[in-house]
Amino acid sequence: MFNNSLILQEDLEIMDLSKVMKIDVECHGLLANTFGFGHLIIEQQKDEVKIIHFISKPYEVWQILRENTTYVDQWSQAVHFLRN
């Protein structure tokens, strides 16, 4: 269910984590670093890039995704399991 109003908007997108090639975090600026906000940049197979803006604690989200994602290294075609 989506909630849309003049002030609030809620979007939902389902992403297949098995197709994730690379996850980056961007935190630029004094305010972003002070308040702990940033962007997640998720690169999927077939050169599809998703950017999730203004995430609270992006490095913690990155760590959770990294621990629960497997990906294929495009240079060696080896499968890396990132769960420790």
N, C-alpha and C positions, 0 to 999 in steps of 0.2 A: 504494500500500500504506500502510495506517495502522498506527501503533504505539500501542497503548493499554496502559497498566500503571497500577499504583497511584500511581506518582509522575509519570510522563511521559504526556502525551497529545499526539498529533499530528493536526491537522486540515488539510484542504486544501479550498480553494474557488477555483474559476476565475471570473475576472471579465472581462467584455468592456470593454477600455479605451476602445473607440470610443464607449461610452455614458456616459463619465465627464463630468460637468458641472463639478465643482469638487473640489479636493483641499485640505484644510487640515491643519495640524500643530498639535498641542497639546503643550506642554512646561511643566508647572506644578510648581513647588517646587524647592527647593535641591538635593535628591538627584537628581531627574530631570535637571536642567540640568548638574549636576556630572558625572554618569555618562553623559550623552548619551542618555537614553531619553525616549520620548514616544509619542503616539498619532497615527495617521493617520485622518482623517475623510474618506471618499470619498463624494461625493454623485453618484448616477447619475440617469439620466432616470427619470421616473415617481416622483419623490420617494423613491427608495430610498437609504438611507444605510447605509454599512458603516463600522464603526469597528474599526481594527486596533490593539490595545493593546500597549504595552510593546515598541516597536520601537527597536532600537539605531540611532543616528544618523538620526532621522526626517527631518531637513532634507535629507540626502543622498539618501534614498529619494524624497522629494518632488521633488527636482531631477531625478532619473532619470525618474520618471514624467511630470513636466512636459515634459521634452525629447522624450519618445516618445509623447505623447498628442495627439490632435486633439479638439477639442470644439466644440459649437455654442453660441454665445452666445444665451441665451434671449430677450434684449431685441431684438437686431438680426437674429437668425437668421443671422449671418455665421459662417462656419467659420474658426476660428483654428488655425493650425498652429504649435505651440510649439517645434518643432525650430529651433535657432539655426544 
